[in-house]
Amino acid sequence: MKYKSNTRQRKKSIQGLRSFKDTLPKKIRENFLKKGNLYSKITKNWKIIVGNDLNNACSPKSFKNIKNSGIKRLNIMVKRGYETEVEYSREIIIKKINNFLGYEFVNKIKLLRN
């Protein structure tokens, strides 16, 4: 008779509710724990990072890390009429985000129209 491996996420069962991170598949959980904190830190402190002018013009939407090419891209939603301001300050935003976190978190910024 073949031994069937345990297919649950946890080996031991605990009575009651499980935490959200324990219900996710293992690969997704690792990415969520690594990048989820940093992205939420950027969204909470967006006004401090970019200043009042750019805070009114744009906001972060999502983060994408492309492993094979080494691209770490932040997608930013830009309000209509502020596209040129944000386009010219793209490099400044990248430097400010990386200085805020202490290492290179973002390589590129993609602007999305709101």
Secondary structure per residue as TSV (DSSP state, phi and psi in degrees):
chain	resnum	aa	ss	phi	psi
A	1	M	-	360.0	132.3
A	2	K	-	-81.0	145.3
A	3	Y	-	-84.8	127.4
A	4	K	-	-93.3	125.6
A	5	S	-	-74.7	156.6
A	6	N	-	-72.1	126.7
A	7	T	-	-97.9	-2.1
A	8	R	S	-77.7	163.2
A	9	Q	S	-70.8	-40.3
A	10	R	S	-104.4	144.1
A	11	K	S	-77.6	-36.9
A	12	K	S	-100.7	139.9
A	13	S	-	-92.3	139.2
A	14	I	-	-119.2	135.3
A	15	Q	S	-74.8	138.8
A	16	G	S	105.5	-160.5
A	17	L	-	-81.5	143.6
A	18	R	-	-95.7	154.4
A	19	S	-	-71.4	160.4
A	20	F	H	-61.9	-40.7
A	21	K	H	-67.9	-25.3
A	22	D	H	-77.4	-19.1
A	23	T	H	-85.3	-17.5
A	24	L	S	-77.2	152.5
A	25	P	-	-62.5	156.7
A	26	K	H	-60.5	-45.1
A	27	K	H	-66.0	-41.6
A	28	I	H	-67.8	-38.4
A	29	R	H	-61.7	-41.6
A	30	E	H	-62.7	-46.0
A	31	N	H	-65.8	-39.2
A	32	F	H	-64.0	-42.8
A	33	L	H	-70.2	-34.4
A	34	K	H	-74.8	-52.9
A	35	K	H	-96.1	-20.5
A	36	G	H	-63.6	-40.6
A	37	N	H	-64.7	-44.1
A	38	L	H	-68.7	-40.9
A	39	Y	H	-65.4	-40.7
A	40	S	H	-67.7	-32.6
A	41	K	H	-65.2	-38.9
A	42	I	H	-66.7	-44.4
A	43	T	H	-66.3	-36.6
A	44	K	H	-68.9	-37.6
A	45	N	T	-103.7	23.0
A	46	W	H	-59.8	-41.2
A	47	K	H	-65.1	-38.4
A	48	I	H	-69.6	-38.6
A	49	I	H	-69.5	-50.3
A	50	V	H	-99.2	-17.5
A	51	G	-	96.7	171.7
A	52	N	H	-67.6	-41.3
A	53	D	H	-62.0	-50.6
A	54	L	H	-74.5	-25.0
A	55	N	H	-63.9	-37.9
A	56	N	H	-72.0	-24.3
A	57	A	H	-91.0	-29.7
A	58	C	E	-150.4	165.9
A	59	S	E	-151.3	149.8
A	60	P	E	-72.0	140.2
A	61	K	E	-107.8	-50.2
A	62	S	E	-157.3	169.3
A	63	F	E	-127.8	137.0
A	64	K	E	-132.5	129.2
A	65	N	E	-113.6	114.6
A	66	I	E	-99.3	106.3
A	67	K	T	-66.6	-45.9
A	68	N	T	-65.4	-35.5
A	69	S	T	-96.7	-10.3
A	70	G	T	78.2	16.5
A	71	I	E	-89.6	128.7
A	72	K	E	-119.4	105.7
A	73	R	E	-114.9	134.8
A	74	L	E	-107.0	125.3
A	75	N	E	-91.8	129.0
A	76	I	E	-121.2	131.2
A	77	M	E	-85.9	125.9
A	78	V	E	-114.4	133.0
A	79	K	-	-71.7	151.3
A	80	R	T	-62.6	132.4
A	81	G	T	99.9	-16.2
A	82	Y	-	-106.5	10.5
A	83	E	H	-60.7	-43.1
A	84	T	H	-68.3	-38.5
A	85	E	H	-61.2	-45.9
A	86	V	H	-70.9	-36.2
A	87	E	H	-61.7	-44.2
A	88	Y	H	-71.2	-26.6
A	89	S	T	-99.7	18.5
A	90	R	H	-59.4	-48.9
A	91	E	H	-65.6	-36.2
A	92	I	H	-65.6	-40.6
A	93	I	H	-63.5	-42.8
A	94	I	H	-61.1	-45.6
A	95	K	H	-63.5	-41.8
A	96	K	H	-65.5	-40.9
A	97	I	H	-64.5	-46.2
A	98	N	H	-65.7	-36.8
A	99	N	H	-68.2	-36.3
A	100	F	H	-64.9	-41.9
A	101	L	H	-85.2	-21.0
A	102	G	T	95.4	-3.4
A	103	Y	S	-155.6	175.6
A	104	E	-	-77.5	101.7
A	105	F	-	-97.9	-29.9
A	106	V	-	-128.7	132.7
A	107	N	S	-99.9	-42.3
A	108	K	E	-132.0	159.3
A	109	I	E	-127.4	132.3
A	110	K	E	-110.4	128.2
A	111	L	E	-94.0	129.7
A	112	L	E	-117.8	137.2
A	113	R	E	-79.2	136.7
A	114	N	-	-84.3	360.0
